[in-house]
Amino acid sequence: MAHQAVLVSGVRTPFMRSHRAYVELSGCDLGRLALTGLLERAALEPSKIEHVIMGTVIHDVNTPNVAREVVLASGLPSTIPAHTVSLACISANVAATTLADMIGAGRITVGICGGLDTCSDPPIRLSKKMRQTMVRFEKVKSFSAALRELFQIRGFGFRDLLPDVPKVVEYSNGKSMGEGAEILAKQIHVEREACDAYAERSHRMAIQAYEEGNYKQDVLVVHVPPKFSPLDRDEGPRSDTTREKLGYLRPAFDKQFGVCTAGNSSFLTDGASAILMMERKRAEKEGLAPQAIIRDYLYRAGDALHEMLSGPALTIPLLLARNNLSVDDIGVFEIHEAFAAQMVANLAYMAQTEFCRTRLGLPKAMGEIPLEKLNAWGGSLSIGHPFGATGGRLLWTAARRLQEEKVRYAVVSGCAAGGHGSAILLENPNFA
């Protein structure tokens, strides 16, 4: 494209386990914290923002376009348009590539993308029968009509009175993500020991990243009611995580033969992320240094049951092939860790000739991704996974690593419900 979309600045709230620190905050509140924090860090006049796109998965019926509510709650000018996107765990990836396309086409020059989610306050509904009755009650205009509706309620069964709690399962097949991970693991014979070893590594790398100060400038300090104590780091990473301890945990989804446990699976998390994206020449004109260029991206979808979590394997090899790049050319890989089993399986598929030839139509296997290039600052297994926000964390971490490690290319990828996957190619504008 004629205009290069570049990542300039990025922040996120600390990612906290659900039903704990952020229990009093809405998704909109978390998004506001990320957006205001980004503007403070970027030192950019808010009126220069031209569009905001945020991703989310757990939709609050009170904020159907939560991106717009975040803009208004953040004190930005009401003239800034905003819209919300949703593609499960890669929602923020969609927000970023949509904004990049707007900039690349010359529609705008400055925008914000990111995402947010909270599992602490899910949208629990009444049963369908009760909902329909309540809607009719809204239209009641006489005493006799009210009595008729009350008599209808007398005929309700016990189930009609129970709340309709959303289930974390696929609508199309009724399977949870954990069950999908088990299906994927069995297809390529993933061992439990490999899963626990990968999970232990994720925690170790996250702890090391904090000790080395890698997240100091990216993770905001937030003050949460009622005590307003400062939070400045993710809650998930544990320094005492070992393979031995993980090995004692029982399978969580397939109780008899499963490899996925509470210790090697990502956990319910609350949080938000935000990234400032600009047209490259505009960024330089504003005196802001571009950290990464969005060079290319693609999205793919596979079988909604057997490839529920195969997103990275379905996209990364194709992205590299389309750009005439090999694994050796990529210095940084940031891949969403939904489950350790999912990571081990996807890495194996990408290195498998048969998969790359028969499933992707490529002449040969992509090859193995060296672990030293992969999620070097930890991943979702340790840091946490607020569904709509994770893509923002991955993108900005990749941009930061490009600068820290002084390499040219990075690939950001993730899996998502419905068998979706995405892969985004970043280039270091300062690479010499």
PyMOL commands that set and color helices and strands:
alter all, ss='L'
color gray80, all
select helices_A, chain A and resi 27-42+46-48+66-73+88-104+128-138+143-154+158-161+177-187+192-211+243-247+280-285+311-322+327-329+340-350+353-359+371-373+380-383+390-405+417-419
alter helices_A, ss='H'
color red, helices_A
select strands_A, chain A and resi 5-12+16-17+51-55+82-85+110-117+222-224+229-231+269-279+292-301+330-335+409-416+420-427
alter strands_A, ss='S'
color yellow, strands_A
deselect
rebuild
show_as cartoon
